[in-house]
Amino acid sequence: MRIVFALNVAITSLTFAPLAWADAKDDLVIACDKLAASPEDATRPKGISGLKISEIDGDAAVKACQAAQNAIPDNARVAFEFARALSAAKADPSLIFSLTLNAANMGHLVAMNNVGAALNYGKGTVKNEAEATKWFQKAATAPSPPRIALYNYGWQLTHGLGTPVDLAAGNDYICRAAEAGYVPAMASCGSALYFGQGLKQNLVTAVKWFQAGADAGDSLSQYNLGVAYDHGEGVARDYAKAVQYYQLAADQGYPSAWLNLGLLYEFGRGVSADTKRAFELYRKAAEQNIPEAQANLGDMYRKGQGVAQDYAQALSWYQKAADQNFSRAITELGLLYDSGLGVAKDETKAALLYEKSAGLGDVDGMNNLAVDMLSGTGRPKDVKAGVALLEKAVAAGGARAAYNLAGHYDRGDIVERNTEKSASLYLKAIAGKNPDAVQFLITEKAAKLSAETADAIQKQLISRGQKFEVLKGKLAPEAIAALAALAKG
């Protein structure tokens, strides 16, 4: 019995040792998979959903995956997961890159993507965007490519990183990633369709992608969907829904959502007007260095809206936005120097600021610089250049410049008198909601308007479909009502 038993044990041991060792290896791999598998890895075993790097228990995963790596050094997935475990444990980036590169060279597609990411940012290796793009391309063009590689290769192409810019091909890859369910790609695909960047513009489909991303909790998609509802593009305008989606993005800390939400609160769109709430939202965005929010915060301090009036604070916030070349803030900064509000009056500095903002395309900066040129304030007088700059500002949509130039054409003081052109410019200023034009033509009933320009304004209103009898030499009540309607837009 003992001999038989011993013989049986020996035979059993000899017969099943390789299988037992194989089972042990499998157990090691499964342990590593459970602790460090990637959600983007299609080769992970069924039943294992994978973990984000931030969700991995670094110490436990390193121990399990190192054991699996020692047992099966030529297993691509194990090498890749060992690298992920080390990343979670904040190990040496060069070691992580070496292991990831080893897995990529063994054909692991997500490892190829990660090699590309490391090369793109120079993490654990020398930065090389061209090599990064090659690795992204290799993964993205393989059979059954990982959706993250589709997205990253598309990103390289659309941004010209290590490769010439190709919006059409790049956004096609990004949209393929979105179709595969990669949430970050949904906002990017939607944006490409929204703006027609390399793809045929399709606002409705763009909104569908924003909605899909928003439903998945992506803050950029939520913000973009808010913009679509805010502007009524690809979907019926709905300020209440814009507020809803901006708020969702804002709750995740998306700075531009705070800015846009602030605008809706300031002007009472989709919510009751609340300047204090608007101020709070602008401040949150401004503290994240969003220049438009900084300029808006400057406006509120200057006007005393939602906060006590404080010109020094207005100056400070305008300066922060101006330092980022935000043109409107540069113009507003110039106005403070022009008026000596919150700072010593300095017309020369104001003129220089207007010159800078005008160069950046700000139409009010152009207007203010032109006014200085016409009067010789803060700079040498140059009437010809001033008129030309006013014309340029009007062509760019400047309502304030239209109002100023209209007066000159009405009076014929620095330009040849042209009442038809004056009338056209006044209508542009009204349509642009310029408060000076509104006050002059509507509130004060154009008391100083010449008879000829008054007649021309009425005739131009009639040519636009208005029906009333011209009151010779001054604006008829119906004409003033038509101008008021035009100002309301």
C-alpha positions, 0 to 999 in steps of 0.5 A: 500500500505504501509503495502503491501510494508512493507510486501513485503520488509520484505518478500523479506528481509527474503527470500533473505538475505542468498543469498545476504550474500553468494554473498557478501562472493563470492565477498570478495573471488574474490577480494582476488583471483584477488589480491593474487592467485598463478599461480600454484594453479589449484583451482583458478577461471577461468579467474584469471591467478595468480600473482608471490609474487613480482607482488602482491600489498601487502597492497591491497591484505592483506586488501582484503584477510583478509576480505575474511578470516574473512568471510570464515575462513575455506576456504583453498584457501583464507587462502593460498592467505592471507598468500601470501598477507602477504608475499608480504607485508613482514609480520611476517614469523611465521604468514605467515607459520601458515596461510600456514600450516592451508591451507595445513591441509585443503588440499590445495596442493600448500600450502603443497608445500609452507609449505615444502619450509618454512621447508626446509629453516627454514622460519617462523618455525624451519628448518626441511628438513625431514618434508619438504620432507614429505610435498612435497611428500604429494603434489606431490603424490596427484591426479593432483599434482601441478607442483611446488611440483613435481619439489621440491619433485624431488629436495629433492630426487636428492639432498638427502635433508631429504631423501636418494638420489634417482636420478632415482625417483627424476629426474622422478618427475622433468621431470614430472614437466617439462612436466607439463610446469614448466619452472625451471624443464626444465633445470634440466630435460635436465641436468639429460638426458644430463649426464645420472643421474638416467635416461638413457642418451639421449643428443638429448632429453636433448637439446630439454628440454634446447631449451624449457626452453630457449624459455621460457626465462630461463637463465639456459636453455639458458646457457645449450643450449649454452654448447650443441652447444659449445661442439656439444653434442645432436646437431651439433656443432655451435659456433655462436649459442653457442654465441647466447645462452650464450649471452641471459643467460649473459644478464640475469646475469648468471655468467658462461655464461660470462665465456664461452662467454669470452672463445669464444671471446678469441679464436675466435669461433663463433665470431671474436677473441677479447681479450679485450671483453674476458677480460671484460667478464672474469672480470664480471664473476670473480667479481661474484666469478667464480674461472675459470674466476678469473684464466683466468683473471690472465692469461690475466694480466700475458700475457698482453692479452686484458689488460696491462701486470700486474703481481701483478694483475695476482697474485691477481686474481690467489689468489682469485681462489686459495682460492676456491681451483681451482687447475689450479690457484694454479699451476699458483700462484706457477709459479709466486713465482717460477719466482718472478713475481709480488711477491718476488721469493720463490721456497719453497712456489712455491713447496708447491703450486704445492704440493697442486694443484697436490693433487687436481689433476692438471696435470701441478701441478703434473709435476711442483712438479715432476720437483722440486723433480727431481732437489731438488728445493724448497724441498728435492730431490727425483728422484724416487718419481718425476718419479712416479709423472710424470707417474701419470700426464701422465696417467691423460692426462698431455701433459707437463709431457709427454714431460718431461718424453719423454726426460728422456726416450730418454736420459736414464738419470734418468730412464732406456733408452726406446726409444719406450716409449719416442716416445709414450710420445712425440706423447702424448705431441704433441696430447696434444698440448704442446708448448714445444713438438711442438717447439722441434719436429716441429719448431726446427725439433728435432735437439736434438732428438736421432736417435733411438727415431726419428726412433721409432716416425716414425714407430709409426706414420706409425702404425697409418696409416701415409704413408711415407718412414722412414728417418733413424736416423732423422724425415722425412719431412712427419713425421714432417708434420704428427706431425704438423697435430696431434698438430692441432687436 
